[in-house]
Every structure is written in C-alpha cells, then in structure tokens.
Amino acid sequence: MAKQTYERKVTKGFTDKNTKKPYPKGSVYKSDDKERINELVKKKNISGDKVKTLKQAQDKVVSDNFEAMNFDDLKKEVDKKSLHVEGTGKNGAIKKEDYIKALKV
C-alpha cells in the first residue's frame, strides 16, 4: 500500500528541520509524515486544511461532464484510460452508469 502524501498551505514561513528546506508563506508543504504535519499545524506554520491543486479542480470539472456524455464517448474515454468496467446490467451488460462510475474512481 502506498503512503499517503499530505499537502498543506504554509501560513507562516519556516525552515523544515528534517530537510532544511525553507517554506515561505503561501507555498505548499508536502509530507508523508502525518505526525510532522500535525506538529506544524499545532505551531500554526501550516493550515489544517487540505490544499486543492489545480489538477484536482480540473478533474472535478471533467468528472461532472461525464453525466452529459453519451454512451460511445464514455466507452472511448474508458478505453483511452485502460480502465476495467464491471457491468451491472442484465447478464453483466455494461450500462452508462457503470462507465461513469469507473471514470470517477
């Protein structure tokens, strides 16, 4: 299982004690050490809220557009991303909702 990476916005500039890298106010601090993240949040060096990257925001817009796509376009999108789709229809037939569910994951 892959480690989760935490991204938080820097609210007060600091230098990381582990990497000695400076983080100015407004930058993004990334770490997979949850305890370190909690320590910095307590010191108010970083915010406790997750940072939403531009990529995540764009993915949300794209996923909202799946509802408006027709069946063939959804099938092409799934094939392009090489995703496996489980059919929930009669005899395992793949329905439009199945493609949307696979693309949103």
Helices and strands as residue ranges (DSSP letters): E 6-10, E 14-15, E 22-23, E 28-31, H 34-42, E 46-50, H 54-65, G 66-68, H 71-80, G 90-92, H 96-104
